[in-house]
Amino acid sequence: MRTYDRDEIVDVVVVGTGAGGAPLLARLAGRGLKVVALEAGPNTDPDGFTNDEVEAPRINWMSERLSGGGDPTAFGTNNSGFGVGGGTLHWGAFTPRPDARDLRLRTESGVGEDWPIDHAELTRYVAEVERTIGVSGPTPYPWDPEREYLEPPVDRNAPADLMAAGCARLGIRATDAPAAILSRDRDQPHFGNRRSSQNLGSIHQGERYGTKATTANTYLPAAVADGAEIRPDSMVHGIELDAQGRVGAVVYRHDGKEYRQRCANLVLAGGGIETPRLLLNTGLANSSGQVGRNFLAHGGVQVWGRFDEQIRGYRGYPSSLISEDFVRPEGVDFAGGYLLQSLGVMPLNYATTVIRGAGLWGAELMNALDAWRYSAGIGINGECLPAENNRLVLSDELDEWGVPRALVTFTAGANENAITEHATATMTRILEAAGALETRVLARTAHTLGTCRMSADPATGVIDAEGRSHDIPNMWISDNSTFPSSLSANPCLTQMALSLRTADLMLR
Amino acid sequence: MTTPAGTIFFLPGLGFGAAAAGPIADALDALAGGRLRVVGIDLPGHDGSPDAPNGSVAALADRAVQVIEAEADGGPFVIAAHSMGGKVTAVVTDRILRGRANVFGLAGLVLLAPSPPTPEPMSEDKRAEMLSWVDDGPISQGHASEFVAQNVAAPLGEAAARAAVEQLRRMSPLAWRRWLTEGSVEDLSSDIGVLDLPVVVLAGEDDDDLGASAQPQLLADVYPRARFVSLASTGHLLPYERAAEVADEIVRLWDATVPTAPQVTPEWGRLIASERTAPEARGFLAHRALADDPDYAPRVLSPEQLSMLRALADRLVPQSGTARVDLAARVDADLALARSDGWRNEGQPANVFAYRLGLDDLSALWPDDTDDQNATAEQNALIEGIISGELNEHQALGGDAWNGTMRQHWFDDLRTDLTRIWLSHPASFARIGYDGFATSGPAFGSVGYNTVAAGLRDPWEPVELGDLA
């Protein structure tokens, strides 16, 4: 790996190596820029991942965040990455494309926000990401006849079979989910062999065979081959401005010592919690007062059905069936909609959800754990409308790097609750149609979005439509904090596309 | 004859082979009636076994691990080891607990006048004398007899003395020399660190360097759970001098560790031991499978708080029968490591403080007359009230530092922590039908699942998980 002197003014410093930072890093390095990525977490070789749920969280951001409001968000393994690869080390690899209607939610419904981005332009980048990382899926795709997946879908597991049967009986369209899981072996440029799907249900714990795309087995090795330097275990906590009010350097901690890297441009890609935390801590780029506002968490309610046979949904790609029939359900009084996905989950994850999401204890809890192997789930990714008071602020408690911990307040609004209610009824019907003996609803939210949103108007957002700070001309943000609205699609694929787009706009 | 419930692997001391396990095996048969199978191991250069490739303790451990891997049946086992075998056992145990051996089921160790992981205390005169015995090839009858005589408190019976001398005479001079000049003087303590498992150390009062008075100093830091047993009128050759007492202690350790801890069936044990399971994952499971220390001293909580936590664990994550995980002790150990799940509720005290405040508060509220049906009903009502939030207005002990919402949030964390600890035990994995740990092997062949349909399983999976596809 090429390295750069800390006193050298590199072209771009990128903070974070996940879905926001890595594609951009590769693109910029590929065009010959001198780029350095600073990653708070460690670098882990593929065989350093474990599927043991107790120990696997070494790939998650486990430094505590504080969670408040009526529906406190769970962080840690639920949504927070740590290490070279960022959140893509633990992501579910579920890769629906963003729906055009979701990018125009305000125009369509009068609530939420529009994205200041053209859907067709975004989709071109999405298709490029799919090619690069290897996304498998069904062609034709029922909700988008134009779409083509270059790899056939991976196997359906037992929860997917049951959801498909239930949907078929009810006339709901459902098909194999698009997923960043290879269905054929591939030689990934600058990385090496990535194996075809091994039907692993433990991909959220970190996957050692390369069947799942991460930035660590795709964009980052390409970036390094083109001259990028990645510094792991480097936690950025300060930003220095020059006399003109432009970023001149970033300050970070590594091995307990403070370092400073000079740069001509800065890209923040630490995600929906760390990016606003850094900006609030430095007091920068917040003339709008919007930093930390409009925290969005996708609705993630699950319904589980118990069946006669052993389902063992920890086998196989966990979300191997999708339905987009409810992106705009008919006859409803809420804005937006939701995606459905079949669910198999790992045992500790399931236990945590039944405890926190359904309040179980004692014999009832043990019975639920014994019934887990006979259970199949369906979950949603549901639209979340921005709300000013769902926000991230700094607490008065310091973390291990001396930075104030984030305090995130989230309360689901009427629209979110209406979506949850509708989805719960839909999923319950599907499971019953599939023959479930009983069903159980588990409350949950997912993802951390929207805290530094993009806006055409500098008064209502933190960055412009290109990804550049409204306040500081050589500071950019490339992560899911920029989402003006949540979309019903899971964010990672969209984020990688946005990352390439921002890189191209920086290169103009 | 009873089907053995488990296995005792025996690693002999310098000069002795698998046959040295004989008297202990006989004593165990008399005591435990075939319950325990004894497998003696010929270490390299002993009793006709070929010499090791080099003189390191690791090379001796390689052979021991090979035999254990070949002979283990997936069920529980204990390693008993004498003298030199004790140092080898430290290496073997370290490998097993790190998952670097394809075995599963280690329950504990019975060490007999063991050589420590640090350089073995031995006078240079004695070392020189022993080396001189093999200057001209295998040890002579006379020197072998002298060695036995030097190492016992009272003369062995004639048959035992003859057996001991015969084994010594079959010892390879190279292996003898290597132990005295290489293996015994190796310092493995920093590699091995702490081995936190059930251990009993027996030693004679009439032994010199490795005797009863020396052992605690040599081993207490390596084996924090070791119980030291001092044997009067006993020298160094415990397998011959005190076979009955050794057998007693083996059974005692077995009964204290195997029936008291949840066990997997041998089929599951073999799956954990197999190449399909990554060494690191096997190590995690090996640690979790160990019996808890009945004398566990809490590191973060007070003894009273630990008792309250145990009472809560019994109600919140009930375990039937006598084989149990001490969930409360494991929560305390996790708290001492400052493990976090990555978030906590706004205003909630940090984990350790929440546990202390919460347990003190509940102690004041807890109806604890366990024989009383009413007490159980009252406990149920209290638990339900906390979970639902109905009791949030109820006065909490601790004033401003601890209110009802904090109690409710802490109780969510508590139930989650207890359940995750219970569920991550290998016996719990087997109970709920989870074998995903065995999809982490080396990256060739099929590492995951071929069969993912309901009701079916792959050939490598335990039979109760479905029909063959």
Chai-1 contact restraints between the chains, C-beta under 6 A:
chainA,res_idxA,chainB,res_idxB,connection_type,confidence,min_distance_angstrom,max_distance_angstrom,comment,restraint_id
A,T50,B,E280,contact,1.0,0.0,6.0,A-B,restraint_1
A,T50,B,A281,contact,1.0,0.0,6.0,A-B,restraint_2
A,N51,B,S440,contact,1.0,0.0,6.0,A-B,restraint_3
A,D52,B,A281,contact,1.0,0.0,6.0,A-B,restraint_4
A,D52,B,F284,contact,1.0,0.0,6.0,A-B,restraint_5
A,V54,B,S424,contact,1.0,0.0,6.0,A-B,restraint_6
A,E55,B,F284,contact,1.0,0.0,6.0,A-B,restraint_7
A,M62,B,S340,contact,1.0,0.0,6.0,A-B,restraint_8
A,M62,B,G342,contact,1.0,0.0,6.0,A-B,restraint_9
A,E64,B,S340,contact,1.0,0.0,6.0,A-B,restraint_10
A,E64,B,W343,contact,1.0,0.0,6.0,A-B,restraint_11
A,E64,B,R344,contact,1.0,0.0,6.0,A-B,restraint_12
A,R65,B,W343,contact,1.0,0.0,6.0,A-B,restraint_13
A,L66,B,E346,contact,1.0,0.0,6.0,A-B,restraint_14
A,S67,B,W343,contact,1.0,0.0,6.0,A-B,restraint_15
A,S67,B,N345,contact,1.0,0.0,6.0,A-B,restraint_16
A,G68,B,E346,contact,1.0,0.0,6.0,A-B,restraint_17
A,P72,B,N345,contact,1.0,0.0,6.0,A-B,restraint_18
A,F75,B,G342,contact,1.0,0.0,6.0,A-B,restraint_19
A,F75,B,W343,contact,1.0,0.0,6.0,A-B,restraint_20
A,G76,B,D341,contact,1.0,0.0,6.0,A-B,restraint_21
A,G76,B,G342,contact,1.0,0.0,6.0,A-B,restraint_22
A,G76,B,W343,contact,1.0,0.0,6.0,A-B,restraint_23
A,D155,B,V452,contact,1.0,0.0,6.0,A-B,restraint_24
A,N157,B,V452,contact,1.0,0.0,6.0,A-B,restraint_25
A,A158,B,A453,contact,1.0,0.0,6.0,A-B,restraint_26
A,A158,B,A454,contact,1.0,0.0,6.0,A-B,restraint_27
A,Q198,B,V447,contact,1.0,0.0,6.0,A-B,restraint_28
A,Q198,B,G448,contact,1.0,0.0,6.0,A-B,restraint_29
A,N199,B,G448,contact,1.0,0.0,6.0,A-B,restraint_30
A,N199,B,Y449,contact,1.0,0.0,6.0,A-B,restraint_31
A,N199,B,V452,contact,1.0,0.0,6.0,A-B,restraint_32
A,L200,B,T439,contact,1.0,0.0,6.0,A-B,restraint_33
A,L200,B,G448,contact,1.0,0.0,6.0,A-B,restraint_34
A,S202,B,G436,contact,1.0,0.0,6.0,A-B,restraint_35
A,Y209,B,A443,contact,1.0,0.0,6.0,A-B,restraint_36
A,E309,B,A454,contact,1.0,0.0,6.0,A-B,restraint_37
A,E309,B,G455,contact,1.0,0.0,6.0,A-B,restraint_38
A,Q310,B,G455,contact,1.0,0.0,6.0,A-B,restraint_39
A,Q310,B,G466,contact,1.0,0.0,6.0,A-B,restraint_40
A,I311,B,A454,contact,1.0,0.0,6.0,A-B,restraint_41
A,Y314,B,G436,contact,1.0,0.0,6.0,A-B,restraint_42
A,R315,B,Y449,contact,1.0,0.0,6.0,A-B,restraint_43
A,R315,B,V452,contact,1.0,0.0,6.0,A-B,restraint_44
A,G316,B,V452,contact,1.0,0.0,6.0,A-B,restraint_45
A,P347,B,L423,contact,1.0,0.0,6.0,A-B,restraint_46
A,P347,B,Y434,contact,1.0,0.0,6.0,A-B,restraint_47
A,L348,B,R420,contact,1.0,0.0,6.0,A-B,restraint_48
A,L348,B,L423,contact,1.0,0.0,6.0,A-B,restraint_49
A,A351,B,T419,contact,1.0,0.0,6.0,A-B,restraint_50
A,A351,B,L423,contact,1.0,0.0,6.0,A-B,restraint_51
A,T352,B,T416,contact,1.0,0.0,6.0,A-B,restraint_52
A,I355,B,R415,contact,1.0,0.0,6.0,A-B,restraint_53
A,I355,B,T416,contact,1.0,0.0,6.0,A-B,restraint_54
A,I355,B,T419,contact,1.0,0.0,6.0,A-B,restraint_55
A,R356,B,D412,contact,1.0,0.0,6.0,A-B,restraint_56
A,G359,B,I387,contact,1.0,0.0,6.0,A-B,restraint_57
A,W361,B,L316,contact,1.0,0.0,6.0,A-B,restraint_58
A,W361,B,R415,contact,1.0,0.0,6.0,A-B,restraint_59
A,G362,B,P318,contact,1.0,0.0,6.0,A-B,restraint_60
A,L369,B,I432,contact,1.0,0.0,6.0,A-B,restraint_61
A,W372,B,I432,contact,1.0,0.0,6.0,A-B,restraint_62
A,R373,B,G433,contact,1.0,0.0,6.0,A-B,restraint_63
A,L407,B,E346,contact,1.0,0.0,6.0,A-B,restraint_64
